[in-house]
Amino acid sequence: MSDTLFGPDNLPYGLFSTPDRPGHRRLGVRYGDDVLDLGAAAEAFGSAHAEVLRAPSLNPLLAAGRPVWQAVRSQVRSWLTEEAHRETAARHLLPLSGVQLHLPFEVADYVDFYASEHHATNVGRIFRPDSDALTPNWKHLPIGYHGRAGTVVVSGTPVVRPQGQRKPPQETAPVFGPSQRLDIEAEVGFVVGTPSQQGRPVALADFREHVFGVTLVNDWSARDIQAWEYVPLGPFLGKSFATSVSPWITPLDALDAARVAPPSRDFPLLPYLDDAADGIEPGGYDLRITVELNGHVIAEPPFSGMYWTAAQQLAHLTVNGASLRTGDLYASGTVSGPEKGQRGCLLELTWGGNEPLELPDGKRTFLEDGDEVTLRAWAPGPDGTRIGLGEVTGRVLPSA
């Protein structure tokens, strides 16, 4: 298993069903090209956590807290790797190709951040060429907005081109119709397990006590709808129509070898965001993302360069007393690097549509009907291994 992205150092969680029982959803752990039926294995091995592992959603395990997360992960690793357990475990392994994957958890709330300095700078230059690229608050707090949990969908779900109001620059009034500037955003999402009490902020040091794991995210964006609607309250219909996530949630503990220090900060941070303080773990993650459009690689954004970390985002999200719920999802915002080939959305890659991408199947500024986008990612693991994050794929369908 040393040559796979989904070996014993990874063990991501998902939700699946089989053709013979399509209505029966079960928790699974990916192991190579197989899925371990977690509930059945837990019963076979007499696990004390069999009840939460038999659930038709990841939420009961998320709510169980970090000690249970660690105990279950240790058990699963033992079942799959120790010689004494392999025969029993093998009876509960199913080929990945023979199962249907589902959204692995019930999304409670969804928050999207804007944490890449390279992305924010590029967007500022595109939209405000005569002003400062970054707004004055950008390096003092993680900017974000509340999205729509009900339209978070699992990888493979088609995305219908959204309709809405848009105002072409040459027109005096808005028109209604399908978005003409449909885009993607390559992001990394963090899944909350342990809730928090309203009125009690979550400290930087408590990040691991609340966040269960990581998932890849494509936060689809209708740039023309967004451009017309977002002043003064921010993103709304241009972002709420679909957010695609991977069917696999990689536990934070699988990414210990990928932890890195974030970029140096240009201004002193307020205490609740100061991750240079004693006892605070490095908050960055070295994740290597690949963006494909119709099978062609168009970008390779590096997550290690994100200015704001997931721990800082969680601290800021709750500093006003807002509570966390089991199943909350928050995403990094578009991941972009300093080079053109590292930009995580078409808005940047084509510089607002002015520099079309040259692809084997034709030029692209923004997405066309029938286009398929796939995100993949991996991170360094222990002893030279690699940890894979489950891919996210979505195909654009014409407006209804």
Rosetta blueprint (number, residue, H / E / L):
1 M L
2 S L
3 D L
4 T L
5 L L
6 F L
7 G L
8 P L
9 D L
10 N L
11 L L
12 P L
13 Y E
14 G E
15 L E
16 F E
17 S E
18 T E
19 P L
20 D L
21 R E
22 P E
23 G E
24 H E
25 R E
26 R E
27 L E
28 G E
29 V E
30 R E
31 Y E
32 G L
33 D L
34 D E
35 V E
36 L E
37 D E
38 L H
39 G H
40 A H
41 A H
42 A H
43 E H
44 A H
45 F H
46 G L
47 S L
48 A L
49 H L
50 A H
51 E H
52 V H
53 L H
54 R L
55 A L
56 P L
57 S L
58 L L
59 N H
60 P H
61 L H
62 L H
63 A H
64 A H
65 G L
66 R H
67 P H
68 V H
69 W H
70 Q H
71 A H
72 V H
73 R H
74 S H
75 Q H
76 V H
77 R H
78 S H
79 W H
80 L H
81 T H
82 E L
83 E H
84 A H
85 H H
86 R H
87 E H
88 T H
89 A H
90 A H
91 R L
92 H L
93 L E
94 L E
95 P E
96 L H
97 S H
98 G H
99 V L
100 Q E
101 L E
102 H E
103 L L
104 P L
105 F L
106 E L
107 V L
108 A L
109 D L
110 Y E
111 V E
112 D E
113 F E
114 Y L
115 A L
116 S L
117 E H
118 H H
119 H H
120 A H
121 T H
122 N H
123 V H
124 G H
125 R H
126 I H
127 F H
128 R L
129 P L
130 D L
131 S L
132 D L
133 A L
134 L L
135 T L
136 P L
137 N L
138 W L
139 K L
140 H L
141 L L
142 P L
143 I L
144 G E
145 Y E
146 H E
147 G L
148 R L
149 A H
150 G H
151 T H
152 V E
153 V E
154 V E
155 S L
156 G L
157 T L
158 P L
159 V E
160 V E
161 R L
162 P L
163 Q E
164 G E
165 Q E
166 R E
167 K L
168 P L
169 P L
170 Q L
171 E L
172 T L
173 A L
174 P L
175 V E
176 F E
177 G E
178 P E
179 S L
180 Q L
181 R L
182 L E
183 D E
184 I L
185 E L
186 A E
187 E E
188 V E
189 G E
190 F E
191 V E
192 V E
193 G L
194 T L
195 P L
196 S L
197 Q L
198 Q L
199 G L
200 R L
201 P L
202 V L
203 A L
204 L H
205 A H
206 D H
207 F H
208 R H
209 E H
210 H H
211 V E
212 F E
213 G E
214 V E
215 T E
216 L E
217 V E
218 N E
219 D L
220 W L
221 S E
222 A E
223 R H
224 D H
225 I H
226 Q H
227 A H
228 W H
229 E H
230 Y L
231 V L
232 P L
233 L L
234 G L
235 P L
236 F L
237 L L
238 G L
239 K L
240 S L
241 F L
242 A L
243 T E
244 S E
245 V E
246 S L
247 P L
248 W L
249 I E
250 T E
251 P E
252 L H
253 D H
254 A H
255 L H
256 D H
257 A H
258 A H
259 R E
260 V E
261 A L
262 P L
263 P L
264 S L
265 R L
266 D L
267 F L
268 P L
269 L L
270 L L
271 P H
272 Y H
273 L H
274 D L
275 D L
276 A L
277 A L
278 D L
279 G L
280 I L
281 E L
282 P L
283 G L
284 G E
285 Y E
286 D L
287 L L
288 R E
289 I E
290 T E
291 V E
292 E E
293 L E
294 N L
295 G L
296 H E
297 V E
298 I E
299 A E
300 E L
301 P L
302 P E
303 F H
304 S H
305 G H
306 M L
307 Y L
308 W L
309 T L
310 A H
311 A H
312 Q H
313 Q H
314 L H
315 A H
316 H H
317 L H
318 T H
319 V L
320 N L
321 G L
322 A L
323 S L
324 L L
325 R L
326 T L
327 G L
328 D L
329 L E
330 Y E
331 A E
332 S L
333 G L
334 T L
335 V L
336 S L
337 G L
338 P L
339 E L
340 K H
341 G H
342 Q H
343 R L
344 G L
345 C L
346 L H
347 L H
348 E H
349 L H
350 T L
351 W L
352 G L
353 G L
354 N L
355 E L
356 P L
357 L E
358 E E
359 L E
360 P L
361 D L
362 G E
363 K E
364 R E
365 T L
366 F L
367 L L
368 E L
369 D L
370 G L
371 D L
372 E E
373 V E
374 T E
375 L E
376 R E
377 A E
378 W E
379 A E
380 P E
381 G L
382 P H
383 D H
384 G H
385 T L
386 R E
387 I E
388 G E
389 L E
390 G E
391 E E
392 V E
393 T E
394 G E
395 R E
396 V E
397 L E
398 P L
399 S L
400 A L
